[in-house]
């Protein structure tokens, strides 16, 4: 199923972040591109999109930093894995 493949792709992408392989702003933009493939986002994916759009590794005013993004990814990864 296409949705499962998209979720798998998203999970793999988020796991790259949590392993520290890529914590760049480009990583966040790439994750947003994955989400753009969905016709409609549920509450979890919508919150993820918010985090991604406000992500900066060093943080800053109104931005989520690397640690905050990491905590969020660890929180939603189990939820997403249940959907595969």
C-alpha positions as CSV (number, residue, x, y, z in Angstrom):
1,X,0.0,0.0,0.0
2,X,1.3,3.5,-0.9
3,X,0.5,5.0,2.5
4,X,2.6,2.3,4.2
5,X,5.5,3.0,2.0
6,X,5.2,6.7,2.7
7,X,5.1,6.1,6.5
8,X,8.1,3.7,6.2
9,X,10.0,6.4,4.2
10,X,9.1,9.0,6.9
11,X,10.1,6.7,9.7
12,X,13.5,6.0,8.1
13,X,14.0,9.7,7.6
14,X,13.2,10.5,11.2
15,X,15.5,7.7,12.4
16,X,18.4,9.2,10.5
17,X,17.9,12.3,12.6
18,X,17.6,10.5,15.9
19,X,20.8,8.6,15.1
20,X,22.6,11.9,14.5
21,X,23.3,11.1,10.8
22,X,21.6,14.3,9.5
23,X,20.4,17.1,11.7
24,X,20.5,19.8,9.1
25,X,17.8,22.3,8.0
26,X,17.9,20.5,4.6
27,X,16.9,17.3,6.5
28,X,13.8,19.1,7.8
29,X,13.0,20.4,4.3
30,X,13.3,16.8,2.9
31,X,11.0,15.5,5.6
32,X,8.5,18.3,4.7
33,X,8.7,17.0,1.1
34,X,7.8,13.6,2.2
35,X,4.8,15.0,4.1
36,X,3.8,16.9,1.0
37,X,3.0,13.5,-0.7
38,X,0.0,13.1,1.7
39,X,-3.4,14.4,0.6
40,X,-4.4,15.1,4.2
41,X,-2.4,15.2,7.4
42,X,-3.8,13.9,10.7
43,X,-3.0,15.5,14.0
44,X,0.4,13.7,14.5
45,X,1.6,14.5,11.0
46,X,0.4,18.1,11.2
47,X,2.3,18.6,14.4
48,X,5.4,17.1,12.8
49,X,5.0,19.5,9.9
50,X,4.9,22.4,12.4
51,X,8.1,21.2,14.1
52,X,9.8,20.8,10.8
53,X,8.9,24.2,9.5
54,X,10.2,25.8,12.7
55,X,13.4,23.7,13.0
56,X,16.9,25.1,13.2
57,X,19.7,23.0,14.7
58,X,20.8,25.8,17.0
59,X,17.3,26.9,17.7
60,X,16.6,30.6,18.1
61,X,13.6,32.8,18.6
62,X,10.5,30.8,17.7
63,X,12.6,27.8,16.4
64,X,12.9,24.3,17.7
65,X,16.5,23.3,18.3
66,X,18.1,19.9,17.7
67,X,17.3,18.5,21.2
68,X,13.7,19.5,21.0
69,X,13.3,18.0,17.5
70,X,15.1,14.8,18.7
71,X,12.6,14.5,21.7
72,X,9.7,15.0,19.4
73,X,10.9,12.4,16.9
74,X,11.4,9.9,19.7
75,X,7.8,10.6,20.8
76,X,6.2,10.1,17.4
77,X,8.3,7.3,16.0
78,X,6.5,4.6,18.0
79,X,3.1,6.1,16.8
80,X,4.2,6.0,13.2
81,X,5.7,2.5,13.4
82,X,2.3,1.2,14.6
83,X,0.8,2.4,11.3
84,X,3.1,0.4,9.0
